[in-house]
Amino acid sequence: MGEYDAVWVFLIALAFVGFYIYIEARPKGSNFFGNLFDTISRFFRKR
């Protein structure tokens, strides 16, 4: 299994890069990470 470590790293990186390109290459652009940040920041703001 050790001889395939580089292949697994490449495939995982390819999946992340593919996801990033899919999100960012939309016609209107993307605010996926902005929406994610807003959702997380809702839990940490003071009331």
C-alpha positions as CSV (number, residue, x, y, z in Angstrom):
1,M,0.0,0.0,0.0
2,G,2.9,2.3,0.6
3,E,3.8,2.4,-3.0
4,Y,0.5,4.1,-3.8
5,D,0.7,6.9,-1.3
6,A,1.6,9.5,-4.0
7,V,-1.4,8.3,-6.1
8,W,-3.8,8.8,-3.2
9,V,-2.4,12.2,-2.4
10,F,-2.8,13.2,-6.0
11,L,-6.4,12.0,-6.2
12,I,-7.4,13.7,-3.0
13,A,-5.7,17.0,-4.2
14,L,-7.4,16.6,-7.6
15,A,-10.8,16.2,-5.8
16,F,-10.3,19.4,-3.8
17,V,-9.0,21.4,-6.8
18,G,-11.9,20.1,-8.9
19,F,-14.4,21.2,-6.2
20,Y,-12.8,24.6,-6.0
21,I,-12.8,25.1,-9.8
22,Y,-16.5,24.0,-9.9
23,I,-17.5,26.5,-7.2
24,E,-15.4,29.4,-8.6
25,A,-16.0,29.0,-12.3
26,R,-19.7,29.8,-12.3
27,P,-21.0,32.6,-14.4
28,K,-22.1,34.8,-11.5
29,G,-19.0,33.9,-9.5
30,S,-19.2,32.3,-6.1
31,N,-20.0,33.3,-2.6
32,F,-19.8,29.8,-1.2
33,F,-17.0,30.6,1.2
34,G,-18.6,33.9,2.1
35,N,-21.9,32.1,3.0
36,L,-19.9,29.6,5.0
37,F,-18.1,32.3,6.9
38,D,-21.4,34.1,7.6
39,T,-23.0,30.9,8.9
40,I,-20.1,30.2,11.2
41,S,-19.8,33.8,12.4
42,R,-23.5,33.8,13.4
43,F,-22.6,31.4,16.3
44,F,-19.8,33.6,17.6
45,R,-21.4,37.1,17.6
46,K,-22.4,38.7,20.8
47,R,-26.0,39.0,21.6
